[in-house]
Amino acid sequence: MTSTLLSEDFIKNLRKTAKVLDSLNHVLRKRILDEIMDYGSLNAEAIASLLNVKSSLVAQHLDILRREEIVELKLEGKQFFYSVNYERLEKINYVIHGLAED
């Protein structure tokens, strides 16, 4: 008999949570988020210019953040603009603080 704490659903949720936290645990992704927060909304080229890195590298990291729903994507004309999903960050913050409490 499998414990509820070690059930398949629990393990699946644990892996998903770890993936979300891992997506935030990267220096460049943190810098990307800081820039988006400062400006409200930016495209990959603007972020790359602000951080002095290649657009393709920024695009790869934005894709990771988008898959984990940390940034949102909006098409304006022919450009994709990214903004921070603050609701998602608040949920992540809530989970982290809950784990850190003794």
N, C-alpha and C positions, 0 to 999 in steps of 0.2 A: 504494500500500500504506500503510495507516494504522499508525502507531506504537502500540504497546501503551499508552504513556503518554497518547496522545490518542484512544484508542478510545472508542466510544460508552458502554461500561460505565464507563470511567474518568471521563468527563465527567458521566455520570449520578450517579455516587457523589460527585464533587466538588460538584455542585449540591446534593445532599442534605446533605452535610457543611456546606456554606456556610449552608444553611437552618437547620440545627441550631444552629450557632454564632451566627447572626443572632438566633435566638430568645432566646439568653442575653444578647445585647448590647443590653439595653434597661433603663433605670434602674428603671422600675416593676416589670418582671418580676424584676429582681434583688432589689428590696425584698420582693416577694411571696414569693420563694424564701426569703429570710432569715426572714420571719415563719413560714412553714411549718416551716422547720428549727428555729426556736426552740420552737414548740409541738408539733411532731410531726405534727399533722393539723389542718386548719382547713377551714371552709366559706367560700364566697365572701363572705358577709355579714360574717363575723368578720374576714376579711382586710381588707375595705373599711373596716370600723370602725377597725381598728388603723392603717391607712394614711391614714384620713380622705379617702377617695375614693369615688366611686359604685360600687355593687355591679356594675352593668352593665359598667363599665370593667374591673373586676377579672375578671369572668367572661370577657371578650374575651381578656385576657392569659392567663388560666388555660387557655383553649381552645388557644392557641398552644403553651403549654408542654406540654399534654396530647398534642397532635398529634405533637410531637417526642419524646414519651415521657420528658420531664423530670420531670413530675409524674404521679402515679397517682391515679385516681378511685375512690372507694368509696362505695356507697350505704348509708347508715345511716338506716333509717326512710324519711322523705321528704326527707332532706338528703343532698347530695353533699359528701363530705369529700376534701380533696386532701392527699397526702403526697408527699415528694420521692422520686424514683426514684434512690437513691444509686448503684445499679449502673450506671445510664446515665451519671450524672455522672462516675463513676470512668473509664468508657470515654472520655468526652469529654476528661477531664483527661489521660488517657494519650496521646491523639492530639495534644493541644495541646503537651504537653511533648516529644513526639517531634518535632514541627515546630520547636519553639523551640531544640532542641539543635543545636549546630554541629559 
